[in-house]
Amino acid sequence: MFLSKSIFLEMFSLYIFLLNLRTFGLLLMEFQFVLTALVAFACADNINKDAEVLSFKNDPADAEGNYAYAFETSNGIQQQEAGNPAGVAGSYEFVSPEGEKFFVSYTADENGFQPVGDHLPTPPPVPEAILKALEYIAAHPPADETHRK
């Protein structure tokens, strides 16, 4: 069964309209992206624009996967890291725009990323009732699991 010429032309016109609309939408998204990038670039804080690298050390990965690197910049940024396939240990330091110095040491291994720093939040203490419940459970282990269903 064939479409009549008028229906075909209407469908073709709709297709062209939607294609143009889609193209316009893509152009609009590209324009928005470029505009956002330009605004971000113009508003960027150039506080570190004159920073220079004071030291840089890089020991690329050897055959076993061990590596290390360290660098320091004139604006107070420092980072050191050493790692192997089993994990990574390192630290970084920087100065905030308010002049406060931050230091973080970290490890990353099978237990995940574990940062340590005085400024990092700590979890609240475990409530006393939970501690007592855990002690009770440890002192009274469940019965043999083979009889449970």
Backbone as a ProteinNet text record, in pm:
[ID]
protein_1_A
[PRIMARY]
MFLSKSIFLEMFSLYIFLLNLRTFGLLLMEFQFVLTALVAFACADNINKDAEVLSFKNDPADAEGNYAYAFETSNGIQQQEAGNPAGVAGSYEFVSPEGEKFFVSYTADENGFQPVGDHLPTPPPVPEAILKALEYIAAHPPADETHRK
[TERTIARY]
85.1	0	89.6	64.4	146.5	77.8	159.8	106.5	74.3	-28.4	-59.1	49.7	59.5	163.5	149.3	28.8	8.5	49	15.1	54	205.9	265.9	411	478.1	427.3	485.8	468.7	352.5	331.3	427.6	444	535.5	679.9	715.7	850.1	874.7	775.7	787.6	803.8	726.3	737.7	876.7	927.5	1060.8	1166.8	1159.6	1255.6	1244.4	1120.8	1100.6	1165.7	1140.4	1198.3	1350.4	1400.8	1545.4	1606.7	1544.1	1592.4	1581.2	1471.4	1452.7	1561.4	1591.5	1696.4	1832.1	1861.3	1987.7	1997.7	1887.3	1886.6	1910.3	1847.6	1866.8	2011.3	2074.6	2216	2303.1	2272.6	2348.8	2328.9	2205.7	2177.7	2255.1	2260	2336.3	2484.8	2536.9	2677.9	2704.1	2613.6	2629.2	2627.1	2533.6	2525.8	2654.2	2708	2832.1	2946.8	2960.5	3068.4	3050.4	2927.8	2901.4	2935.7	2895.9	2927.3	3078	3148	3293.7	3358.4	3309.9	3365.9	3339.5	3219.2	3187.2	3273.8	3287.9	3371.8	3516.2	3564.7	3701.8	3719	3621.3	3631.4	3622.7	3544.7	3525.6	3627.3	3709.8	3805	3898.8	3923.9	4014.6	4157.4	4232.8	4370.4	4471.3	4431.2	4519.6	4649.3	4644.1	4761.7	4823.9	4792.2	4838.6	4990.2	5055.3	5200	5277	5208.3	5275.1	5376.8	5487.9	5594	5623.8	5669.7	5709.1	5846.2	5854.7	5981.7	6059.2	5986.6	6053.7	5957.7	6015.7	5936.9	6022.8	5969.4	6039.6	5939.8	5980.2	5891.7	5970.4	5932	5988.6	5879.9	5886.6	5780.5	5772	5660.7	5636.5	5743	5789.7	5885.7	5809.2	5880.1	5817.8	5715.1	5733.7	5638.7	5521.9	5526.6	5418.8	5442.5	5561.4	5593.9	5625.6	5573.4	5600	5602.3	5651.4	5651	5663	5601.5	5619.4	5599.3	5653	5637.6	5658.5	5586.7	5609.7	5573.5	5626.3	5598	5593.6	5496.5	5484.7	5505.2	5528.2	5557.7	5437.7	5317.2	5199	5158.3	5247.2	5221.7	5158.7	5144.4	5088.8	5202.5	5180.4	5276.4	5199.1	5256.5	5197.4	5307.2	5290.5	5379.8	5291.9	5333.8	5259.5	5353.1	5335.1	5407.9	5307.2	5320.9	5223.6	5275.8	5195	5220.2	5084	5078.7	4948	4860.6	4920.6	4842.5	4781.8	4838.2	4784.4	4872	4826.2	4890.9	4895.8	5001.6	5011.2	5067.2	5015.2	5064.4	5007.2	5035.5	4983.7	4982.2	4899.5	4901.1	4872.8	4918.1	4906.7	4878.3	4791.8	4762.2	4717.9	4718.1	4675.3	4545.6	4443.5	4314	4323.3	4225.6	4225	4222.6	4174	4171.9	4305.1	4401.3	4533.5	4550.4	4449.4	4457.3	4526.9	4619	4694.6	4621.7	4606.1	4541.5	4640.3	4640.8	4727.9	4644.2	4658.8	4587.2	4687.5	4688.3	4763.3	4659.9	4696.4	4597.5	4662.7	4580.9	4614.7	4495.5	4522.8	4417.3	4457.9	4374.2	4405.4	4275.3	4278.6	4157.9	4045.1	4077.1	3975.8	3924.4	3969.3	3922	4015.9	3969.2	4045.8	4025	4134.7	4127.2	4207.3	4144.2	4215	4219.4	4324.1	4339.1	4382.6	4309.8	4344.3	4266.6	4326.5	4260.4	4131	4121.3	4004.3	3891.3	3917.1	3815.2	3714.9	3588.7	3487.9	3508.6	3470	3479.3	3337.7	3317.7	3183.3	3147.2	3018.5	2978.1	3009	3019	3047.6	2929.7	2961.5	2857.3	2776.7	2643.8	2561.5	2585	2570.8	2594.8	2505.8	2381.1	2289.3	2338.5	2392.5	2444.1	2567.4	2655.7	2774	2733.9	2633	2586.2	2526.5	2451.2	2391.4	2499.9	2603.6	2713.3	2786.8	2806.3	2870.5	2785	2652.8	2562.3	2566.7	2563.7	2567.4	2698.7	2808.9	2938.4	2942.9	2879.7	2880.2	2780.6	2678	2573.7	2559.1	2652.8	2643.2	2516.9	2466.6	2345.1	2367.1	2256	2262.1	2311.1	2334.7	2383.6	2289.6	2342.5	2264.2	2208.7	2254.3	2208.1	2062.6	2007.4	1868.3	1772.4	1821.6	1735.2	1697.3	1580.2	1536.3	1492.3
-116.3	0	122.4	213.5	332.3	452.2	547.2	672.4	765.1	844	942.8	1049.4	1120	1221.6	1330.6	1371.8	1479.7	1434.8	1310.4	1260.7	1247.1	1196.2	1183.7	1319.5	1421.4	1555.4	1613.4	1589.4	1638.5	1569.6	1438.2	1365.6	1409.1	1429.2	1474.6	1614.4	1702.4	1837.9	1832.8	1745.9	1731.1	1679	1582.4	1528.4	1637.8	1717.8	1826.9	1928.3	1959.5	2053.7	2000.8	1872.8	1814.3	1806.4	1776.1	1772.5	1910.4	2013.3	2150.1	2188.9	2149.4	2180.2	2112.1	1986.2	1913.6	1979.4	2017.1	2083.6	2215.1	2291.1	2417.2	2391.7	2285.4	2251.7	2217.6	2141.6	2108	2232.3	2320.9	2445.7	2530.4	2533	2610.2	2552.7	2419.9	2358.7	2389.7	2384.1	2417.4	2562.7	2652.5	2793.5	2811.6	2743.3	2754.7	2703.2	2594.2	2539.5	2638.3	2693.7	2789.3	2913.6	2962.2	3080.4	3052.4	2936.9	2900.6	2892	2832.3	2822.1	2959.9	3050.2	3185.4	3260.9	3248.5	3315.9	3259.4	3127.1	3066	3111.4	3118.7	3163.2	3308.7	3393	3535.1	3557.7	3474.5	3492.6	3416.4	3337.9	3254.8	3342.1	3294.4	3365.4	3336.1	3438.8	3421.8	3435.7	3396.3	3411.9	3332.4	3222	3137.2	3148.9	3254.7	3264.2	3278.6	3329.3	3348.7	3238.5	3131.9	3023.3	2954.7	2917.3	2848.2	2715.9	2621.4	2491.7	2507.9	2479.9	2490.1	2359.2	2248.4	2118.7	2017.7	1922	1816.2	1691.3	1580.7	1452.6	1348.4	1269.5	1167.1	1039.2	935.1	802.3	719.9	706.7	633.9	488.8	427.8	290.1	195.7	108.8	7.3	-117.7	-225.1	-347.7	-406.2	-381.2	-432.3	-337.3	-217.6	-120.6	-21	-19.1	77.5	212.3	319	452.6	552.1	671.2	779.2	911.6	1013.9	1148.8	1248.8	1367.3	1475.4	1606.9	1709.3	1842.8	1947.2	2067	2181.8	2305.5	2393.3	2517.1	2636.6	2751.5	2872.4	2925.9	2880	2928.4	2836.2	2747.3	2665.3	2530.5	2491.6	2360.1	2258.5	2147.5	2037.1	1906.7	1810.6	1677.1	1574.5	1463.1	1349.2	1225.1	1128.5	1003.3	892.3	776.5	655.9	542.5	455.3	348.2	227.1	124.2	-1	-62.7	-176.7	-234.2	-264.1	-278.5	-307.8	-183.7	-66.4	53.5	174.3	283.2	413.1	481.1	557.1	641.2	775.1	881	1012.1	1121.5	1243.8	1360.1	1478.8	1576	1702.3	1815.4	1933	2051.4	2170.2	2260.5	2381.4	2490.4	2612.5	2728.3	2778.9	2796.4	2844	2992	3044.1	3187.6	3275.8	3220.1	3295.3	3288.1	3213	3203.1	3086.5	3001.5	2886.8	2770.4	2706.4	2594.8	2463.4	2380.6	2250.6	2141.2	2034.9	1920.7	1793.7	1708.2	1580.6	1470.9	1366.8	1246.5	1139.2	1045.3	947	815.2	713.2	583.9	541.1	462.5	405.6	262.8	170	28.8	-48.7	-176.2	-257.7	-207.9	-123.4	-66.5	68.6	114.1	240.5	355.9	476.5	599.5	641.7	662.2	694.5	820.8	936.5	1061.1	1088.2	1158.3	1199.7	1345.2	1428.4	1569.3	1633	1730.8	1795.7	1865.7	1911	1985.6	1895.5	1766.5	1674.9	1640.4	1627.2	1594.1	1452.8	1433	1300.9	1251.7	1121.4	1070.3	1091.6	1100	1115.2	986.7	996.2	875.2	776.8	649.4	546.6	559.2	562.7	576.3	460	490.4	392.1	268.8	287.4	173.8	79.6	134.6	51.2	-25.5	41.6	-27.2	-144.1	-122.7	-230.5	-344.8	-310.7	-414.6	-495.7	-429.8	-501.3	-592	-544.6	-627.5	-750	-730	-841	-944.5	-897.3	-988.6	-1066.5	-999	-1067.5	-1171.7	-1141.7	-1234.4	-1348.4	-1327.4	-1428.4	-1454.1	-1528.3	-1553.6	-1632.9	-1619.8	-1692.3	-1843.3	-1914.8	-2061.3	-2112.7	-2240.6	-2304.2	-2271.3	-2220.9	-2175.7	-2290.7	-2413.3	-2524.2	-2559	-2526.1	-2558.3	-2447	-2335.7	-2223.2	-2233.9	-2185.9	-2181.5	-2043.8
0	0	0	-86.6	-102.2	-39.8	6.1	58.8	-56.7	-34.6	-138.4	-137.9	-246.5	-261.2	-156.6	-125	-27.2	113	150.8	283.2	290.2	183.5	179.5	195.9	126.2	136.2	275.8	338.4	474.6	571.9	558.7	646.6	623	497.3	465.1	521.5	511.5	567	718.2	783.8	928.7	965.9	889.4	913.6	901.1	797.9	777.7	891.1	933.2	1043.4	1171	1202.2	1323.4	1315.3	1197.6	1178.8	1201.6	1149.1	1170.7	1317.5	1380.8	1522.4	1605.6	1574	1645.6	1623.2	1500.6	1470	1545.1	1549.3	1623.1	1771.3	1825	1966.2	1996.6	1906.8	1927.2	1920.1	1825	1815.6	1940.2	1990.2	2110.9	2229.3	2241.5	2350.5	2337.3	2215.7	2195	2232.7	2193.5	2227.3	2378.8	2447.3	2592.9	2657.8	2606	2660.7	2644	2525.1	2498.4	2584.3	2595.1	2677.4	2823.5	2874	3012.4	3033.7	2939.3	2950.7	2950.6	2865.3	2860.6	2990.3	3044.3	3170.7	3282.7	3287.5	3390.7	3377.7	3256.4	3233.6	3276.1	3242.6	3276.1	3426.2	3494.7	3638.6	3722.2	3659.1	3733.1	3815.5	3936.8	4025.9	3982.5	3954.6	3907.6	4020.1	4141.2	4255.8	4237.8	4165	4148.3	4009.9	3938.2	3799.5	3788.4	3891.8	3886.3	3959.1	3998.4	4070.8	3980.6	4042.1	3969.3	4037.6	3961.4	4015.9	4080	4210.3	4282.2	4276.2	4283.4	4273	4211.7	4142.4	4079.8	4071.2	4119.1	4113.3	4065	3968.6	3914.4	3891.5	3962.4	3940.1	3872.1	3740.4	3670.4	3714.9	3685.2	3728	3673.5	3762.8	3719.5	3674.3	3652.2	3600.7	3697.3	3827.4	3927	3950.5	3892.9	3910.4	4021.6	4081.4	4186.1	4122.3	4180.5	4128.1	4243.7	4216.4	4315.3	4241.7	4298.8	4246.1	4358.6	4339.5	4436	4363.4	4408.8	4354.4	4458.3	4436.8	4523.1	4435.3	4463.5	4387.5	4478.9	4418.5	4495.2	4572.1	4541	4612.7	4727.4	4769.5	4887.6	4861.2	4738.4	4707.3	4705.2	4774.4	4775.1	4762.7	4695.8	4690.3	4675.1	4746	4736.6	4728.5	4648.9	4640.8	4597.3	4657.5	4618.4	4616.8	4519.9	4510.8	4438.3	4446	4376.8	4347.3	4282.4	4250.7	4372.5	4490.3	4610.2	4673.5	4648.9	4711.1	4691	4750.2	4734	4869.8	4895	5013.7	4970	5028.7	4990.8	5077.9	5038.7	5109.9	5015.5	5051.1	4978.8	5075.8	5037.9	5122.3	5032.7	5080.9	5005.1	5100.9	5052.4	5130.1	5068.8	5152.9	5103.8	5067.1	4993.1	4961.3	5086.2	5198.8	5324.4	5397.6	5344	5404.5	5499.6	5511.9	5601.9	5531.4	5603.1	5546.3	5576	5473.4	5487.2	5449.9	5529.3	5504.3	5511.3	5412.3	5408.4	5375.1	5456.4	5420	5388.1	5305	5262.7	5225.4	5230	5173.2	5088.2	4989.1	4905.7	4875	4917.7	4898	4885.4	4922.4	4910.1	5000.1	5098	5187	5139.5	5022.9	4968.1	4998.5	4967.1	4990.3	5134.2	5208.7	5350.9	5380.3	5371.7	5401.1	5551.1	5593.7	5733	5732.3	5805.9	5816.8	5930	5996.3	6109.4	6068.6	5945.7	5900	5850.5	5834.1	5782.7	5892.2	5857.1	5958.2	6011.8	6136.7	6198.4	6226.5	6225.6	6252.7	6398.8	6427.8	6568.3	6644.9	6778	6855.8	6847.5	6864.5	6862.9	6992.1	6983.5	7104.8	7202.3	7330.2	7436	7419.1	7382.1	7365.6	7255.5	7149	7039.9	7086.9	7161.9	7214.8	7304.3	7391.8	7479.5	7397.9	7293.4	7209.2	7139	7091.4	7025.7	7124	7247.5	7349.6	7380.7	7390.2	7418.3	7305.8	7182.6	7067.9	7066.2	7099	7101.6	7213.1	7328	7441	7421.8	7341.7	7319.3	7169.8	7111.1	6966.9	6934.6	6813	6775.2	6779.5	6791.7	6794.8	6660	6654.3	6531.5	6415.8	6308.9	6193.5	6109.9	6130.1	6045.4	6070.7	6187.8	6219.8	6181.5	6138.6	6100.3	5954.5	5923.5	5784.3	5748.8
[MASK]
+++++++++++++++++++++++++++++++++++++++++++++++++++++++++++++++++++++++++++++++++++++++++++++++++++++++++++++++++++++++++++++++++++++++++++++++++++++

